[in-house]
Amino acid sequence: MAMTELTQVDAPIYEALRRFRRMRIVPFDVPGHKRGRGNMELTEFLGEDCMNVDVNSMKPLDNLCHPVSVIKDAEELAAQAFGAENAFFMVGGTTSAVQSM
């Protein structure tokens, strides 16, 4: 849960990714492009900024399967924005969301 009251101008995941990028952590796990350095062709296509924040879930970025910080905050903001009781983020396209339901 956030320390301060979140509003619709907050972007918890974006802000966490910006903080994470400044930490200059060297990844030894997935994804294999290693923040763009391992696949220059893909980096050229998508851009360095995109590749720098394509990272695996880890403590500073929360965990999609059991969100307790920035993802949880972002899901709560999404629910408020849509006037819903809950909102859940999914990866892998709509197929994974439908299968999860």
Phi and psi restraints in degrees (range 20) as a CNS / XPLOR table:
assign (resid 1 and name C) (resid 2 and name N)
       (resid 2 and name CA) (resid 2 and name C) 1.0 -68.5 20.0 2
assign (resid 2 and name N) (resid 2 and name CA)
       (resid 2 and name C) (resid 3 and name N) 1.0 148.3 20.0 2
assign (resid 2 and name C) (resid 3 and name N)
       (resid 3 and name CA) (resid 3 and name C) 1.0 -72.8 20.0 2
assign (resid 3 and name N) (resid 3 and name CA)
       (resid 3 and name C) (resid 4 and name N) 1.0 -32.2 20.0 2
assign (resid 3 and name C) (resid 4 and name N)
       (resid 4 and name CA) (resid 4 and name C) 1.0 -118.0 20.0 2
assign (resid 4 and name N) (resid 4 and name CA)
       (resid 4 and name C) (resid 5 and name N) 1.0 164.5 20.0 2
assign (resid 4 and name C) (resid 5 and name N)
       (resid 5 and name CA) (resid 5 and name C) 1.0 -67.8 20.0 2
assign (resid 5 and name N) (resid 5 and name CA)
       (resid 5 and name C) (resid 6 and name N) 1.0 126.5 20.0 2
assign (resid 5 and name C) (resid 6 and name N)
       (resid 6 and name CA) (resid 6 and name C) 1.0 -85.4 20.0 2
assign (resid 6 and name N) (resid 6 and name CA)
       (resid 6 and name C) (resid 7 and name N) 1.0 147.8 20.0 2
assign (resid 6 and name C) (resid 7 and name N)
       (resid 7 and name CA) (resid 7 and name C) 1.0 -126.5 20.0 2
assign (resid 7 and name N) (resid 7 and name CA)
       (resid 7 and name C) (resid 8 and name N) 1.0 173.5 20.0 2
assign (resid 7 and name C) (resid 8 and name N)
       (resid 8 and name CA) (resid 8 and name C) 1.0 -69.4 20.0 2
assign (resid 8 and name N) (resid 8 and name CA)
       (resid 8 and name C) (resid 9 and name N) 1.0 -5.7 20.0 2
assign (resid 8 and name C) (resid 9 and name N)
       (resid 9 and name CA) (resid 9 and name C) 1.0 -89.5 20.0 2
assign (resid 9 and name N) (resid 9 and name CA)
       (resid 9 and name C) (resid 10 and name N) 1.0 -9.3 20.0 2
assign (resid 9 and name C) (resid 10 and name N)
       (resid 10 and name CA) (resid 10 and name C) 1.0 -79.3 20.0 2
assign (resid 10 and name N) (resid 10 and name CA)
       (resid 10 and name C) (resid 11 and name N) 1.0 150.7 20.0 2
assign (resid 10 and name C) (resid 11 and name N)
       (resid 11 and name CA) (resid 11 and name C) 1.0 -137.6 20.0 2
assign (resid 11 and name N) (resid 11 and name CA)
       (resid 11 and name C) (resid 12 and name N) 1.0 77.4 20.0 2
assign (resid 11 and name C) (resid 12 and name N)
       (resid 12 and name CA) (resid 12 and name C) 1.0 -55.4 20.0 2
assign (resid 12 and name N) (resid 12 and name CA)
       (resid 12 and name C) (resid 13 and name N) 1.0 -43.5 20.0 2
assign (resid 12 and name C) (resid 13 and name N)
       (resid 13 and name CA) (resid 13 and name C) 1.0 -70.7 20.0 2
assign (resid 13 and name N) (resid 13 and name CA)
       (resid 13 and name C) (resid 14 and name N) 1.0 -45.7 20.0 2
assign (resid 13 and name C) (resid 14 and name N)
       (resid 14 and name CA) (resid 14 and name C) 1.0 -57.5 20.0 2
assign (resid 14 and name N) (resid 14 and name CA)
       (resid 14 and name C) (resid 15 and name N) 1.0 -46.5 20.0 2
assign (resid 14 and name C) (resid 15 and name N)
       (resid 15 and name CA) (resid 15 and name C) 1.0 -64.0 20.0 2
assign (resid 15 and name N) (resid 15 and name CA)
       (resid 15 and name C) (resid 16 and name N) 1.0 -39.1 20.0 2
assign (resid 15 and name C) (resid 16 and name N)
       (resid 16 and name CA) (resid 16 and name C) 1.0 -66.4 20.0 2
assign (resid 16 and name N) (resid 16 and name CA)
       (resid 16 and name C) (resid 17 and name N) 1.0 -39.6 20.0 2
assign (resid 16 and name C) (resid 17 and name N)
       (resid 17 and name CA) (resid 17 and name C) 1.0 -64.8 20.0 2
assign (resid 17 and name N) (resid 17 and name CA)
       (resid 17 and name C) (resid 18 and name N) 1.0 -38.1 20.0 2
assign (resid 17 and name C) (resid 18 and name N)
       (resid 18 and name CA) (resid 18 and name C) 1.0 -64.9 20.0 2
assign (resid 18 and name N) (resid 18 and name CA)
       (resid 18 and name C) (resid 19 and name N) 1.0 -43.5 20.0 2
assign (resid 18 and name C) (resid 19 and name N)
       (resid 19 and name CA) (resid 19 and name C) 1.0 -62.6 20.0 2
assign (resid 19 and name N) (resid 19 and name CA)
       (resid 19 and name C) (resid 20 and name N) 1.0 -43.5 20.0 2
assign (resid 19 and name C) (resid 20 and name N)
       (resid 20 and name CA) (resid 20 and name C) 1.0 -61.0 20.0 2
assign (resid 20 and name N) (resid 20 and name CA)
       (resid 20 and name C) (resid 21 and name N) 1.0 -42.8 20.0 2
assign (resid 20 and name C) (resid 21 and name N)
       (resid 21 and name CA) (resid 21 and name C) 1.0 -61.2 20.0 2
assign (resid 21 and name N) (resid 21 and name CA)
       (resid 21 and name C) (resid 22 and name N) 1.0 -36.9 20.0 2
assign (resid 21 and name C) (resid 22 and name N)
       (resid 22 and name CA) (resid 22 and name C) 1.0 -68.9 20.0 2
assign (resid 22 and name N) (resid 22 and name CA)
       (resid 22 and name C) (resid 23 and name N) 1.0 -19.4 20.0 2
assign (resid 22 and name C) (resid 23 and name N)
       (resid 23 and name CA) (resid 23 and name C) 1.0 -73.0 20.0 2
assign (resid 23 and name N) (resid 23 and name CA)
       (resid 23 and name C) (resid 24 and name N) 1.0 -17.1 20.0 2
assign (resid 23 and name C) (resid 24 and name N)
       (resid 24 and name CA) (resid 24 and name C) 1.0 54.5 20.0 2
assign (resid 24 and name N) (resid 24 and name CA)
       (resid 24 and name C) (resid 25 and name N) 1.0 44.1 20.0 2
assign (resid 24 and name C) (resid 25 and name N)
       (resid 25 and name CA) (resid 25 and name C) 1.0 -74.9 20.0 2
assign (resid 25 and name N) (resid 25 and name CA)
       (resid 25 and name C) (resid 26 and name N) 1.0 135.2 20.0 2
assign (resid 25 and name C) (resid 26 and name N)
       (resid 26 and name CA) (resid 26 and name C) 1.0 -92.3 20.0 2
assign (resid 26 and name N) (resid 26 and name CA)
       (resid 26 and name C) (resid 27 and name N) 1.0 118.7 20.0 2
assign (resid 26 and name C) (resid 27 and name N)
       (resid 27 and name CA) (resid 27 and name C) 1.0 -81.4 20.0 2
assign (resid 27 and name N) (resid 27 and name CA)
       (resid 27 and name C) (resid 28 and name N) 1.0 137.5 20.0 2
assign (resid 27 and name C) (resid 28 and name N)
       (resid 28 and name CA) (resid 28 and name C) 1.0 -119.2 20.0 2
assign (resid 28 and name N) (resid 28 and name CA)
       (resid 28 and name C) (resid 29 and name N) 1.0 16.7 20.0 2
assign (resid 28 and name C) (resid 29 and name N)
       (resid 29 and name CA) (resid 29 and name C) 1.0 -126.3 20.0 2
assign (resid 29 and name N) (resid 29 and name CA)
       (resid 29 and name C) (resid 30 and name N) 1.0 -161.8 20.0 2
assign (resid 29 and name C) (resid 30 and name N)
       (resid 30 and name CA) (resid 30 and name C) 1.0 -76.0 20.0 2
assign (resid 30 and name N) (resid 30 and name CA)
       (resid 30 and name C) (resid 31 and name N) 1.0 158.0 20.0 2
assign (resid 30 and name C) (resid 31 and name N)
       (resid 31 and name CA) (resid 31 and name C) 1.0 -77.6 20.0 2
assign (resid 31 and name N) (resid 31 and name CA)
       (resid 31 and name C) (resid 32 and name N) 1.0 155.1 20.0 2
assign (resid 31 and name C) (resid 32 and name N)
       (resid 32 and name CA) (resid 32 and name C) 1.0 -70.3 20.0 2
assign (resid 32 and name N) (resid 32 and name CA)
       (resid 32 and name C) (resid 33 and name N) 1.0 -13.4 20.0 2
assign (resid 32 and name C) (resid 33 and name N)
       (resid 33 and name CA) (resid 33 and name C) 1.0 -75.7 20.0 2
assign (resid 33 and name N) (resid 33 and name CA)
       (resid 33 and name C) (resid 34 and name N) 1.0 -6.7 20.0 2
assign (resid 33 and name C) (resid 34 and name N)
       (resid 34 and name CA) (resid 34 and name C) 1.0 52.1 20.0 2
assign (resid 34 and name N) (resid 34 and name CA)
       (resid 34 and name C) (resid 35 and name N) 1.0 57.8 20.0 2
assign (resid 34 and name C) (resid 35 and name N)
       (resid 35 and name CA) (resid 35 and name C) 1.0 58.1 20.0 2
assign (resid 35 and name N) (resid 35 and name CA)
       (resid 35 and name C) (resid 36 and name N) 1.0 32.1 20.0 2
assign (resid 35 and name C) (resid 36 and name N)
       (resid 36 and name CA) (resid 36 and name C) 1.0 100.1 20.0 2
assign (resid 36 and name N) (resid 36 and name CA)
       (resid 36 and name C) (resid 37 and name N) 1.0 -20.3 20.0 2
assign (resid 36 and name C) (resid 37 and name N)
       (resid 37 and name CA) (resid 37 and name C) 1.0 -73.5 20.0 2
assign (resid 37 and name N) (resid 37 and name CA)
       (resid 37 and name C) (resid 38 and name N) 1.0 -23.0 20.0 2
assign (resid 37 and name C) (resid 38 and name N)
       (resid 38 and name CA) (resid 38 and name C) 1.0 -90.0 20.0 2
assign (resid 38 and name N) (resid 38 and name CA)
       (resid 38 and name C) (resid 39 and name N) 1.0 -6.8 20.0 2
assign (resid 38 and name C) (resid 39 and name N)
       (resid 39 and name CA) (resid 39 and name C) 1.0 -149.8 20.0 2
assign (resid 39 and name N) (resid 39 and name CA)
       (resid 39 and name C) (resid 40 and name N) 1.0 84.4 20.0 2
assign (resid 39 and name C) (resid 40 and name N)
       (resid 40 and name CA) (resid 40 and name C) 1.0 -64.5 20.0 2
assign (resid 40 and name N) (resid 40 and name CA)
       (resid 40 and name C) (resid 41 and name N) 1.0 -32.5 20.0 2
assign (resid 40 and name C) (resid 41 and name N)
       (resid 41 and name CA) (resid 41 and name C) 1.0 -63.8 20.0 2
assign (resid 41 and name N) (resid 41 and name CA)
       (resid 41 and name C) (resid 42 and name N) 1.0 -44.8 20.0 2
assign (resid 41 and name C) (resid 42 and name N)
       (resid 42 and name CA) (resid 42 and name C) 1.0 -65.9 20.0 2
assign (resid 42 and name N) (resid 42 and name CA)
       (resid 42 and name C) (resid 43 and name N) 1.0 -39.5 20.0 2
assign (resid 42 and name C) (resid 43 and name N)
       (resid 43 and name CA) (resid 43 and name C) 1.0 -62.6 20.0 2
assign (resid 43 and name N) (resid 43 and name CA)
       (resid 43 and name C) (resid 44 and name N) 1.0 -40.7 20.0 2
assign (resid 43 and name C) (resid 44 and name N)
       (resid 44 and name CA) (resid 44 and name C) 1.0 -64.2 20.0 2
assign (resid 44 and name N) (resid 44 and name CA)
       (resid 44 and name C) (resid 45 and name N) 1.0 -38.3 20.0 2
assign (resid 44 and name C) (resid 45 and name N)
       (resid 45 and name CA) (resid 45 and name C) 1.0 -71.3 20.0 2
assign (resid 45 and name N) (resid 45 and name CA)
       (resid 45 and name C) (resid 46 and name N) 1.0 -49.2 20.0 2
assign (resid 45 and name C) (resid 46 and name N)
       (resid 46 and name CA) (resid 46 and name C) 1.0 -88.9 20.0 2
assign (resid 46 and name N) (resid 46 and name CA)
       (resid 46 and name C) (resid 47 and name N) 1.0 -26.0 20.0 2
assign (resid 46 and name C) (resid 47 and name N)
       (resid 47 and name CA) (resid 47 and name C) 1.0 101.2 20.0 2
assign (resid 47 and name N) (resid 47 and name CA)
       (resid 47 and name C) (resid 48 and name N) 1.0 147.8 20.0 2
assign (resid 47 and name C) (resid 48 and name N)
       (resid 48 and name CA) (resid 48 and name C) 1.0 -62.0 20.0 2
assign (resid 48 and name N) (resid 48 and name CA)
       (resid 48 and name C) (resid 49 and name N) 1.0 -40.1 20.0 2
assign (resid 48 and name C) (resid 49 and name N)
       (resid 49 and name CA) (resid 49 and name C) 1.0 -60.7 20.0 2
assign (resid 49 and name N) (resid 49 and name CA)
       (resid 49 and name C) (resid 50 and name N) 1.0 -41.6 20.0 2
assign (resid 49 and name C) (resid 50 and name N)
       (resid 50 and name CA) (resid 50 and name C) 1.0 -64.6 20.0 2
assign (resid 50 and name N) (resid 50 and name CA)
       (resid 50 and name C) (resid 51 and name N) 1.0 -46.9 20.0 2
assign (resid 50 and name C) (resid 51 and name N)
       (resid 51 and name CA) (resid 51 and name C) 1.0 -68.2 20.0 2
assign (resid 51 and name N) (resid 51 and name CA)
       (resid 51 and name C) (resid 52 and name N) 1.0 -32.2 20.0 2
assign (resid 51 and name C) (resid 52 and name N)
       (resid 52 and name CA) (resid 52 and name C) 1.0 -65.4 20.0 2
assign (resid 52 and name N) (resid 52 and name CA)
       (resid 52 and name C) (resid 53 and name N) 1.0 -23.6 20.0 2
assign (resid 52 and name C) (resid 53 and name N)
       (resid 53 and name CA) (resid 53 and name C) 1.0 -109.9 20.0 2
assign (resid 53 and name N) (resid 53 and name CA)
       (resid 53 and name C) (resid 54 and name N) 1.0 8.6 20.0 2
assign (resid 53 and name C) (resid 54 and name N)
       (resid 54 and name CA) (resid 54 and name C) 1.0 -87.7 20.0 2
assign (resid 54 and name N) (resid 54 and name CA)
       (resid 54 and name C) (resid 55 and name N) 1.0 89.9 20.0 2
assign (resid 54 and name C) (resid 55 and name N)
       (resid 55 and name CA) (resid 55 and name C) 1.0 -130.5 20.0 2
assign (resid 55 and name N) (resid 55 and name CA)
       (resid 55 and name C) (resid 56 and name N) 1.0 163.5 20.0 2
assign (resid 55 and name C) (resid 56 and name N)
       (resid 56 and name CA) (resid 56 and name C) 1.0 -77.1 20.0 2
assign (resid 56 and name N) (resid 56 and name CA)
       (resid 56 and name C) (resid 57 and name N) 1.0 161.5 20.0 2
assign (resid 56 and name C) (resid 57 and name N)
       (resid 57 and name CA) (resid 57 and name C) 1.0 -71.5 20.0 2
assign (resid 57 and name N) (resid 57 and name CA)
       (resid 57 and name C) (resid 58 and name N) 1.0 137.6 20.0 2
assign (resid 57 and name C) (resid 58 and name N)
       (resid 58 and name CA) (resid 58 and name C) 1.0 -154.8 20.0 2
assign (resid 58 and name N) (resid 58 and name CA)
       (resid 58 and name C) (resid 59 and name N) 1.0 168.6 20.0 2
assign (resid 58 and name C) (resid 59 and name N)
       (resid 59 and name CA) (resid 59 and name C) 1.0 -47.0 20.0 2
assign (resid 59 and name N) (resid 59 and name CA)
       (resid 59 and name C) (resid 60 and name N) 1.0 -48.6 20.0 2
assign (resid 59 and name C) (resid 60 and name N)
       (resid 60 and name CA) (resid 60 and name C) 1.0 -65.3 20.0 2
assign (resid 60 and name N) (resid 60 and name CA)
       (resid 60 and name C) (resid 61 and name N) 1.0 -18.5 20.0 2
assign (resid 60 and name C) (resid 61 and name N)
       (resid 61 and name CA) (resid 61 and name C) 1.0 -110.1 20.0 2
assign (resid 61 and name N) (resid 61 and name CA)
       (resid 61 and name C) (resid 62 and name N) 1.0 0.9 20.0 2
assign (resid 61 and name C) (resid 62 and name N)
       (resid 62 and name CA) (resid 62 and name C) 1.0 76.5 20.0 2
assign (resid 62 and name N) (resid 62 and name CA)
       (resid 62 and name C) (resid 63 and name N) 1.0 -176.4 20.0 2
assign (resid 62 and name C) (resid 63 and name N)
       (resid 63 and name CA) (resid 63 and name C) 1.0 -135.8 20.0 2
assign (resid 63 and name N) (resid 63 and name CA)
       (resid 63 and name C) (resid 64 and name N) 1.0 123.6 20.0 2
assign (resid 63 and name C) (resid 64 and name N)
       (resid 64 and name CA) (resid 64 and name C) 1.0 -62.7 20.0 2
assign (resid 64 and name N) (resid 64 and name CA)
       (resid 64 and name C) (resid 65 and name N) 1.0 -31.1 20.0 2
assign (resid 64 and name C) (resid 65 and name N)
       (resid 65 and name CA) (resid 65 and name C) 1.0 -73.7 20.0 2
assign (resid 65 and name N) (resid 65 and name CA)
       (resid 65 and name C) (resid 66 and name N) 1.0 -27.0 20.0 2
assign (resid 65 and name C) (resid 66 and name N)
       (resid 66 and name CA) (resid 66 and name C) 1.0 -147.9 20.0 2
assign (resid 66 and name N) (resid 66 and name CA)
       (resid 66 and name C) (resid 67 and name N) 1.0 72.9 20.0 2
assign (resid 66 and name C) (resid 67 and name N)
       (resid 67 and name CA) (resid 67 and name C) 1.0 -69.2 20.0 2
assign (resid 67 and name N) (resid 67 and name CA)
       (resid 67 and name C) (resid 68 and name N) 1.0 134.7 20.0 2
assign (resid 67 and name C) (resid 68 and name N)
       (resid 68 and name CA) (resid 68 and name C) 1.0 -132.2 20.0 2
assign (resid 68 and name N) (resid 68 and name CA)
       (resid 68 and name C) (resid 69 and name N) 1.0 -6.0 20.0 2
assign (resid 68 and name C) (resid 69 and name N)
       (resid 69 and name CA) (resid 69 and name C) 1.0 -137.9 20.0 2
assign (resid 69 and name N) (resid 69 and name CA)
       (resid 69 and name C) (resid 70 and name N) 1.0 -107.3 20.0 2
assign (resid 69 and name C) (resid 70 and name N)
       (resid 70 and name CA) (resid 70 and name C) 1.0 -63.8 20.0 2
assign (resid 70 and name N) (resid 70 and name CA)
       (resid 70 and name C) (resid 71 and name N) 1.0 -38.5 20.0 2
assign (resid 70 and name C) (resid 71 and name N)
       (resid 71 and name CA) (resid 71 and name C) 1.0 -68.3 20.0 2
assign (resid 71 and name N) (resid 71 and name CA)
       (resid 71 and name C) (resid 72 and name N) 1.0 -41.2 20.0 2
assign (resid 71 and name C) (resid 72 and name N)
       (resid 72 and name CA) (resid 72 and name C) 1.0 -60.9 20.0 2
assign (resid 72 and name N) (resid 72 and name CA)
       (resid 72 and name C) (resid 73 and name N) 1.0 -44.4 20.0 2
assign (resid 72 and name C) (resid 73 and name N)
       (resid 73 and name CA) (resid 73 and name C) 1.0 -61.1 20.0 2
assign (resid 73 and name N) (resid 73 and name CA)
       (resid 73 and name C) (resid 74 and name N) 1.0 -43.8 20.0 2
assign (resid 73 and name C) (resid 74 and name N)
       (resid 74 and name CA) (resid 74 and name C) 1.0 -66.2 20.0 2
assign (resid 74 and name N) (resid 74 and name CA)
       (resid 74 and name C) (resid 75 and name N) 1.0 -38.7 20.0 2
assign (resid 74 and name C) (resid 75 and name N)
       (resid 75 and name CA) (resid 75 and name C) 1.0 -64.6 20.0 2
assign (resid 75 and name N) (resid 75 and name CA)
       (resid 75 and name C) (resid 76 and name N) 1.0 -39.2 20.0 2
assign (resid 75 and name C) (resid 76 and name N)
       (resid 76 and name CA) (resid 76 and name C) 1.0 -65.0 20.0 2
assign (resid 76 and name N) (resid 76 and name CA)
       (resid 76 and name C) (resid 77 and name N) 1.0 -40.7 20.0 2
assign (resid 76 and name C) (resid 77 and name N)
       (resid 77 and name CA) (resid 77 and name C) 1.0 -64.6 20.0 2
assign (resid 77 and name N) (resid 77 and name CA)
       (resid 77 and name C) (resid 78 and name N) 1.0 -39.7 20.0 2
assign (resid 77 and name C) (resid 78 and name N)
       (resid 78 and name CA) (resid 78 and name C) 1.0 -63.3 20.0 2
assign (resid 78 and name N) (resid 78 and name CA)
       (resid 78 and name C) (resid 79 and name N) 1.0 -43.5 20.0 2
assign (resid 78 and name C) (resid 79 and name N)
       (resid 79 and name CA) (resid 79 and name C) 1.0 -60.4 20.0 2
assign (resid 79 and name N) (resid 79 and name CA)
       (resid 79 and name C) (resid 80 and name N) 1.0 -44.5 20.0 2
assign (resid 79 and name C) (resid 80 and name N)
       (resid 80 and name CA) (resid 80 and name C) 1.0 -60.7 20.0 2
assign (resid 80 and name N) (resid 80 and name CA)
       (resid 80 and name C) (resid 81 and name N) 1.0 -43.9 20.0 2
assign (resid 80 and name C) (resid 81 and name N)
       (resid 81 and name CA) (resid 81 and name C) 1.0 -62.7 20.0 2
assign (resid 81 and name N) (resid 81 and name CA)
       (resid 81 and name C) (resid 82 and name N) 1.0 -35.4 20.0 2
assign (resid 81 and name C) (resid 82 and name N)
       (resid 82 and name CA) (resid 82 and name C) 1.0 -93.8 20.0 2
assign (resid 82 and name N) (resid 82 and name CA)
       (resid 82 and name C) (resid 83 and name N) 1.0 0.2 20.0 2
assign (resid 82 and name C) (resid 83 and name N)
       (resid 83 and name CA) (resid 83 and name C) 1.0 67.5 20.0 2
assign (resid 83 and name N) (resid 83 and name CA)
       (resid 83 and name C) (resid 84 and name N) 1.0 31.9 20.0 2
assign (resid 83 and name C) (resid 84 and name N)
       (resid 84 and name CA) (resid 84 and name C) 1.0 -108.1 20.0 2
assign (resid 84 and name N) (resid 84 and name CA)
       (resid 84 and name C) (resid 85 and name N) 1.0 159.3 20.0 2
assign (resid 84 and name C) (resid 85 and name N)
       (resid 85 and name CA) (resid 85 and name C) 1.0 -70.8 20.0 2
assign (resid 85 and name N) (resid 85 and name CA)
       (resid 85 and name C) (resid 86 and name N) 1.0 -38.6 20.0 2
assign (resid 85 and name C) (resid 86 and name N)
       (resid 86 and name CA) (resid 86 and name C) 1.0 -142.4 20.0 2
assign (resid 86 and name N) (resid 86 and name CA)
       (resid 86 and name C) (resid 87 and name N) 1.0 157.2 20.0 2
assign (resid 86 and name C) (resid 87 and name N)
       (resid 87 and name CA) (resid 87 and name C) 1.0 -139.9 20.0 2
assign (resid 87 and name N) (resid 87 and name CA)
       (resid 87 and name C) (resid 88 and name N) 1.0 141.5 20.0 2
assign (resid 87 and name C) (resid 88 and name N)
       (resid 88 and name CA) (resid 88 and name C) 1.0 -130.0 20.0 2
assign (resid 88 and name N) (resid 88 and name CA)
       (resid 88 and name C) (resid 89 and name N) 1.0 130.9 20.0 2
assign (resid 88 and name C) (resid 89 and name N)
       (resid 89 and name CA) (resid 89 and name C) 1.0 -87.1 20.0 2
assign (resid 89 and name N) (resid 89 and name CA)
       (resid 89 and name C) (resid 90 and name N) 1.0 143.6 20.0 2
assign (resid 89 and name C) (resid 90 and name N)
       (resid 90 and name CA) (resid 90 and name C) 1.0 -129.5 20.0 2
assign (resid 90 and name N) (resid 90 and name CA)
       (resid 90 and name C) (resid 91 and name N) 1.0 156.3 20.0 2
assign (resid 90 and name C) (resid 91 and name N)
       (resid 91 and name CA) (resid 91 and name C) 1.0 -124.8 20.0 2
assign (resid 91 and name N) (resid 91 and name CA)
       (resid 91 and name C) (resid 92 and name N) 1.0 161.5 20.0 2
assign (resid 91 and name C) (resid 92 and name N)
       (resid 92 and name CA) (resid 92 and name C) 1.0 90.6 20.0 2
assign (resid 92 and name N) (resid 92 and name CA)
       (resid 92 and name C) (resid 93 and name N) 1.0 14.9 20.0 2
assign (resid 92 and name C) (resid 93 and name N)
       (resid 93 and name CA) (resid 93 and name C) 1.0 82.2 20.0 2
assign (resid 93 and name N) (resid 93 and name CA)
       (resid 93 and name C) (resid 94 and name N) 1.0 -179.3 20.0 2
assign (resid 93 and name C) (resid 94 and name N)
       (resid 94 and name CA) (resid 94 and name C) 1.0 -68.8 20.0 2
assign (resid 94 and name N) (resid 94 and name CA)
       (resid 94 and name C) (resid 95 and name N) 1.0 -25.5 20.0 2
assign (resid 94 and name C) (resid 95 and name N)
       (resid 95 and name CA) (resid 95 and name C) 1.0 -58.5 20.0 2
assign (resid 95 and name N) (resid 95 and name CA)
       (resid 95 and name C) (resid 96 and name N) 1.0 -45.4 20.0 2
assign (resid 95 and name C) (resid 96 and name N)
       (resid 96 and name CA) (resid 96 and name C) 1.0 -66.4 20.0 2
assign (resid 96 and name N) (resid 96 and name CA)
       (resid 96 and name C) (resid 97 and name N) 1.0 -35.0 20.0 2
assign (resid 96 and name C) (resid 97 and name N)
       (resid 97 and name CA) (resid 97 and name C) 1.0 -66.7 20.0 2
assign (resid 97 and name N) (resid 97 and name CA)
       (resid 97 and name C) (resid 98 and name N) 1.0 -44.6 20.0 2
assign (resid 97 and name C) (resid 98 and name N)
       (resid 98 and name CA) (resid 98 and name C) 1.0 -64.2 20.0 2
assign (resid 98 and name N) (resid 98 and name CA)
       (resid 98 and name C) (resid 99 and name N) 1.0 -41.9 20.0 2
assign (resid 98 and name C) (resid 99 and name N)
       (resid 99 and name CA) (resid 99 and name C) 1.0 -65.3 20.0 2
assign (resid 99 and name N) (resid 99 and name CA)
       (resid 99 and name C) (resid 100 and name N) 1.0 -35.6 20.0 2
assign (resid 99 and name C) (resid 100 and name N)
       (resid 100 and name CA) (resid 100 and name C) 1.0 -67.6 20.0 2
assign (resid 100 and name N) (resid 100 and name CA)
       (resid 100 and name C) (resid 101 and name N) 1.0 -36.2 20.0 2
